[in-house]
Amino acid sequence: MRAVVTGGTGFIGRRLCVRLLRAGYAVTVLSRDAYDARKLLTPAVSVGKGAASGAGIQVLAWDSPDLWRPLVAEADAVFHLAGTPLAEEKWTPEYKEKIQQSRVRTTRALAGAAPRVLINASAVGYYGDRNDDPLPESEPPGNDFLSEVCVAWEAEAERVTEQGGRVCRMRLGAILGPDGGMLRGLLDPPNVPFSPWKVGLGGPLGSGRQWVPWIHIEDVIALMLYCAFEQPEAQGAINTVSPNPVRNAELAHAIGHQLHRPSFVHAPGFALRAMVGEFADALLVSQRALPAAAQKLGYEFRFPELEPALEDLLK
């Protein structure tokens, strides 16, 4: 049994690789730098130009398609998580182009290798800012930058269906995890010299009324594996979010409760824009995304409620 993972050194990818290895899969990771990725993922030894392998894991460079294309075609599932991080830099026109192309071009390359099953990351950013509207997968896309990225990204993934493969477009919500995702971004925000929560200045972003479609990292991994290996009928768009989205203020108060810290200092939108530029708009949109497809497939969430999820992560 073999699985291929892109973005294997990232927040989701590292955990996914571990779960796949424990389940008995040989794992191939595609990376821009095979040797750096190898050091991050597992003790390994070089096995040739552009490749590295260790106990159950192999790393191939993206620029070695002759090596990885046959493996993509033969794998039981391909998990495509690669993409330039959204919050790493301010959104200049050049960086926005990098965000889009890092997703579109890699997805196009994978689709060209004809995977049998493609579990392709996308995002609830697909829907844009939708106020209080419930957002099952059938809702149309928005018209902002992230919506455009997601539409182009998913279109490349769907090329796999033209070759007889199966595609799940996992529209990821705000992922809560101990060392990455939205939770880390709130507790240790980029471009800020201290954590607001540690000095009693934590609280909602903007008005706090915007809906946050959150999900525990364990459910992200479990739902991807469920769609890949346990539910052969899974295909199309799948909102990878908890069944119980909350407003931003509720999220902030729940974090404050777990940390035993105040949670009432609002971070105004203009201050967020001054710190992170246009990316602030992505933090302030309201997306009441619901996991209609996952629930129809019979997936049972490990952490459907926010308080137990935060307790698990912050205890």
Secondary structure as a PSIPRED ss2 file (coil, helix, strand):
# PSIPRED VFORMAT (PSIPRED V4.0)

   1 M C   1.000  0.000  0.000
   2 R E   0.000  0.000  1.000
   3 A E   0.000  0.000  1.000
   4 V E   0.000  0.000  1.000
   5 V E   0.000  0.000  1.000
   6 T E   0.000  0.000  1.000
   7 G C   1.000  0.000  0.000
   8 G C   1.000  0.000  0.000
   9 T C   1.000  0.000  0.000
  10 G C   1.000  0.000  0.000
  11 F H   0.000  1.000  0.000
  12 I H   0.000  1.000  0.000
  13 G H   0.000  1.000  0.000
  14 R H   0.000  1.000  0.000
  15 R H   0.000  1.000  0.000
  16 L H   0.000  1.000  0.000
  17 C H   0.000  1.000  0.000
  18 V H   0.000  1.000  0.000
  19 R H   0.000  1.000  0.000
  20 L H   0.000  1.000  0.000
  21 L H   0.000  1.000  0.000
  22 R H   0.000  1.000  0.000
  23 A C   1.000  0.000  0.000
  24 G C   1.000  0.000  0.000
  25 Y C   1.000  0.000  0.000
  26 A E   0.000  0.000  1.000
  27 V E   0.000  0.000  1.000
  28 T E   0.000  0.000  1.000
  29 V E   0.000  0.000  1.000
  30 L E   0.000  0.000  1.000
  31 S E   0.000  0.000  1.000
  32 R C   1.000  0.000  0.000
  33 D C   1.000  0.000  0.000
  34 A H   0.000  1.000  0.000
  35 Y H   0.000  1.000  0.000
  36 D H   0.000  1.000  0.000
  37 A H   0.000  1.000  0.000
  38 R H   0.000  1.000  0.000
  39 K H   0.000  1.000  0.000
  40 L H   0.000  1.000  0.000
  41 L H   0.000  1.000  0.000
  42 T C   1.000  0.000  0.000
  43 P C   1.000  0.000  0.000
  44 A E   0.000  0.000  1.000
  45 V E   0.000  0.000  1.000
  46 S E   0.000  0.000  1.000
  47 V E   0.000  0.000  1.000
  48 G E   0.000  0.000  1.000
  49 K C   1.000  0.000  0.000
  50 G C   1.000  0.000  0.000
  51 A E   0.000  0.000  1.000
  52 A E   0.000  0.000  1.000
  53 S E   0.000  0.000  1.000
  54 G E   0.000  0.000  1.000
  55 A C   1.000  0.000  0.000
  56 G C   1.000  0.000  0.000
  57 I E   0.000  0.000  1.000
  58 Q E   0.000  0.000  1.000
  59 V E   0.000  0.000  1.000
  60 L E   0.000  0.000  1.000
  61 A E   0.000  0.000  1.000
  62 W C   1.000  0.000  0.000
  63 D C   1.000  0.000  0.000
  64 S C   1.000  0.000  0.000
  65 P H   0.000  1.000  0.000
  66 D H   0.000  1.000  0.000
  67 L H   0.000  1.000  0.000
  68 W H   0.000  1.000  0.000
  69 R H   0.000  1.000  0.000
  70 P H   0.000  1.000  0.000
  71 L H   0.000  1.000  0.000
  72 V H   0.000  1.000  0.000
  73 A H   0.000  1.000  0.000
  74 E H   0.000  1.000  0.000
  75 A C   1.000  0.000  0.000
  76 D C   1.000  0.000  0.000
  77 A E   0.000  0.000  1.000
  78 V E   0.000  0.000  1.000
  79 F E   0.000  0.000  1.000
  80 H E   0.000  0.000  1.000
  81 L C   1.000  0.000  0.000
  82 A C   1.000  0.000  0.000
  83 G C   1.000  0.000  0.000
  84 T C   1.000  0.000  0.000
  85 P C   1.000  0.000  0.000
  86 L C   1.000  0.000  0.000
  87 A C   1.000  0.000  0.000
  88 E C   1.000  0.000  0.000
  89 E C   1.000  0.000  0.000
  90 K C   1.000  0.000  0.000
  91 W C   1.000  0.000  0.000
  92 T C   1.000  0.000  0.000
  93 P H   0.000  1.000  0.000
  94 E H   0.000  1.000  0.000
  95 Y H   0.000  1.000  0.000
  96 K H   0.000  1.000  0.000
  97 E H   0.000  1.000  0.000
  98 K H   0.000  1.000  0.000
  99 I H   0.000  1.000  0.000
 100 Q H   0.000  1.000  0.000
 101 Q H   0.000  1.000  0.000
 102 S H   0.000  1.000  0.000
 103 R H   0.000  1.000  0.000
 104 V H   0.000  1.000  0.000
 105 R H   0.000  1.000  0.000
 106 T H   0.000  1.000  0.000
 107 T H   0.000  1.000  0.000
 108 R H   0.000  1.000  0.000
 109 A H   0.000  1.000  0.000
 110 L H   0.000  1.000  0.000
 111 A H   0.000  1.000  0.000
 112 G H   0.000  1.000  0.000
 113 A C   1.000  0.000  0.000
 114 A C   1.000  0.000  0.000
 115 P C   1.000  0.000  0.000
 116 R C   1.000  0.000  0.000
 117 V E   0.000  0.000  1.000
 118 L E   0.000  0.000  1.000
 119 I E   0.000  0.000  1.000
 120 N E   0.000  0.000  1.000
 121 A E   0.000  0.000  1.000
 122 S E   0.000  0.000  1.000
 123 A E   0.000  0.000  1.000
 124 V H   0.000  1.000  0.000
 125 G H   0.000  1.000  0.000
 126 Y H   0.000  1.000  0.000
 127 Y H   0.000  1.000  0.000
 128 G C   1.000  0.000  0.000
 129 D C   1.000  0.000  0.000
 130 R C   1.000  0.000  0.000
 131 N C   1.000  0.000  0.000
 132 D C   1.000  0.000  0.000
 133 D C   1.000  0.000  0.000
 134 P E   0.000  0.000  1.000
 135 L E   0.000  0.000  1.000
 136 P C   1.000  0.000  0.000
 137 E C   1.000  0.000  0.000
 138 S C   1.000  0.000  0.000
 139 E C   1.000  0.000  0.000
 140 P C   1.000  0.000  0.000
 141 P C   1.000  0.000  0.000
 142 G C   1.000  0.000  0.000
 143 N C   1.000  0.000  0.000
 144 D C   1.000  0.000  0.000
 145 F H   0.000  1.000  0.000
 146 L H   0.000  1.000  0.000
 147 S H   0.000  1.000  0.000
 148 E H   0.000  1.000  0.000
 149 V H   0.000  1.000  0.000
 150 C H   0.000  1.000  0.000
 151 V H   0.000  1.000  0.000
 152 A H   0.000  1.000  0.000
 153 W H   0.000  1.000  0.000
 154 E H   0.000  1.000  0.000
 155 A H   0.000  1.000  0.000
 156 E H   0.000  1.000  0.000
 157 A H   0.000  1.000  0.000
 158 E H   0.000  1.000  0.000
 159 R H   0.000  1.000  0.000
 160 V H   0.000  1.000  0.000
 161 T H   0.000  1.000  0.000
 162 E H   0.000  1.000  0.000
 163 Q H   0.000  1.000  0.000
 164 G C   1.000  0.000  0.000
 165 G C   1.000  0.000  0.000
 166 R E   0.000  0.000  1.000
 167 V E   0.000  0.000  1.000
 168 C E   0.000  0.000  1.000
 169 R E   0.000  0.000  1.000
 170 M E   0.000  0.000  1.000
 171 R E   0.000  0.000  1.000
 172 L E   0.000  0.000  1.000
 173 G C   1.000  0.000  0.000
 174 A E   0.000  0.000  1.000
 175 I E   0.000  0.000  1.000
 176 L E   0.000  0.000  1.000
 177 G E   0.000  0.000  1.000
 178 P C   1.000  0.000  0.000
 179 D C   1.000  0.000  0.000
 180 G E   0.000  0.000  1.000
 181 G H   0.000  1.000  0.000
 182 M H   0.000  1.000  0.000
 183 L H   0.000  1.000  0.000
 184 R H   0.000  1.000  0.000
 185 G H   0.000  1.000  0.000
 186 L H   0.000  1.000  0.000
 187 L H   0.000  1.000  0.000
 188 D C   1.000  0.000  0.000
 189 P C   1.000  0.000  0.000
 190 P C   1.000  0.000  0.000
 191 N C   1.000  0.000  0.000
 192 V C   1.000  0.000  0.000
 193 P C   1.000  0.000  0.000
 194 F C   1.000  0.000  0.000
 195 S C   1.000  0.000  0.000
 196 P H   0.000  1.000  0.000
 197 W H   0.000  1.000  0.000
 198 K H   0.000  1.000  0.000
 199 V H   0.000  1.000  0.000
 200 G C   1.000  0.000  0.000
 201 L C   1.000  0.000  0.000
 202 G C   1.000  0.000  0.000
 203 G C   1.000  0.000  0.000
 204 P C   1.000  0.000  0.000
 205 L E   0.000  0.000  1.000
 206 G C   1.000  0.000  0.000
 207 S C   1.000  0.000  0.000
 208 G C   1.000  0.000  0.000
 209 R C   1.000  0.000  0.000
 210 Q C   1.000  0.000  0.000
 211 W E   0.000  0.000  1.000
 212 V E   0.000  0.000  1.000
 213 P C   1.000  0.000  0.000
 214 W E   0.000  0.000  1.000
 215 I E   0.000  0.000  1.000
 216 H E   0.000  0.000  1.000
 217 I H   0.000  1.000  0.000
 218 E H   0.000  1.000  0.000
 219 D H   0.000  1.000  0.000
 220 V H   0.000  1.000  0.000
 221 I H   0.000  1.000  0.000
 222 A H   0.000  1.000  0.000
 223 L H   0.000  1.000  0.000
 224 M H   0.000  1.000  0.000
 225 L H   0.000  1.000  0.000
 226 Y H   0.000  1.000  0.000
 227 C H   0.000  1.000  0.000
 228 A H   0.000  1.000  0.000
 229 F H   0.000  1.000  0.000
 230 E H   0.000  1.000  0.000
 231 Q C   1.000  0.000  0.000
 232 P C   1.000  0.000  0.000
 233 E C   1.000  0.000  0.000
 234 A C   1.000  0.000  0.000
 235 Q C   1.000  0.000  0.000
 236 G E   0.000  0.000  1.000
 237 A E   0.000  0.000  1.000
 238 I E   0.000  0.000  1.000
 239 N E   0.000  0.000  1.000
 240 T E   0.000  0.000  1.000
 241 V C   1.000  0.000  0.000
 242 S C   1.000  0.000  0.000
 243 P C   1.000  0.000  0.000
 244 N C   1.000  0.000  0.000
 245 P C   1.000  0.000  0.000
 246 V E   0.000  0.000  1.000
 247 R E   0.000  0.000  1.000
 248 N H   0.000  1.000  0.000
 249 A H   0.000  1.000  0.000
 250 E H   0.000  1.000  0.000
 251 L H   0.000  1.000  0.000
 252 A H   0.000  1.000  0.000
 253 H H   0.000  1.000  0.000
 254 A H   0.000  1.000  0.000
 255 I H   0.000  1.000  0.000
 256 G H   0.000  1.000  0.000
 257 H H   0.000  1.000  0.000
 258 Q H   0.000  1.000  0.000
 259 L H   0.000  1.000  0.000
 260 H C   1.000  0.000  0.000
 261 R C   1.000  0.000  0.000
 262 P C   1.000  0.000  0.000
 263 S C   1.000  0.000  0.000
 264 F C   1.000  0.000  0.000
 265 V C   1.000  0.000  0.000
 266 H C   1.000  0.000  0.000
 267 A E   0.000  0.000  1.000
 268 P C   1.000  0.000  0.000
 269 G H   0.000  1.000  0.000
 270 F H   0.000  1.000  0.000
 271 A H   0.000  1.000  0.000
 272 L H   0.000  1.000  0.000
 273 R H   0.000  1.000  0.000
 274 A H   0.000  1.000  0.000
 275 M H   0.000  1.000  0.000
 276 V H   0.000  1.000  0.000
 277 G C   1.000  0.000  0.000
 278 E C   1.000  0.000  0.000
 279 F H   0.000  1.000  0.000
 280 A H   0.000  1.000  0.000
 281 D H   0.000  1.000  0.000
 282 A H   0.000  1.000  0.000
 283 L H   0.000  1.000  0.000
 284 L H   0.000  1.000  0.000
 285 V C   1.000  0.000  0.000
 286 S C   1.000  0.000  0.000
 287 Q C   1.000  0.000  0.000
 288 R E   0.000  0.000  1.000
 289 A E   0.000  0.000  1.000
 290 L C   1.000  0.000  0.000
 291 P C   1.000  0.000  0.000
 292 A H   0.000  1.000  0.000
 293 A H   0.000  1.000  0.000
 294 A H   0.000  1.000  0.000
 295 Q H   0.000  1.000  0.000
 296 K H   0.000  1.000  0.000
 297 L C   1.000  0.000  0.000
 298 G C   1.000  0.000  0.000
 299 Y C   1.000  0.000  0.000
 300 E C   1.000  0.000  0.000
 301 F C   1.000  0.000  0.000
 302 R C   1.000  0.000  0.000
 303 F C   1.000  0.000  0.000
 304 P C   1.000  0.000  0.000
 305 E C   1.000  0.000  0.000
 306 L H   0.000  1.000  0.000
 307 E H   0.000  1.000  0.000
 308 P H   0.000  1.000  0.000
 309 A H   0.000  1.000  0.000
 310 L H   0.000  1.000  0.000
 311 E H   0.000  1.000  0.000
 312 D H   0.000  1.000  0.000
 313 L H   0.000  1.000  0.000
 314 L H   0.000  1.000  0.000
 315 K C   1.000  0.000  0.000
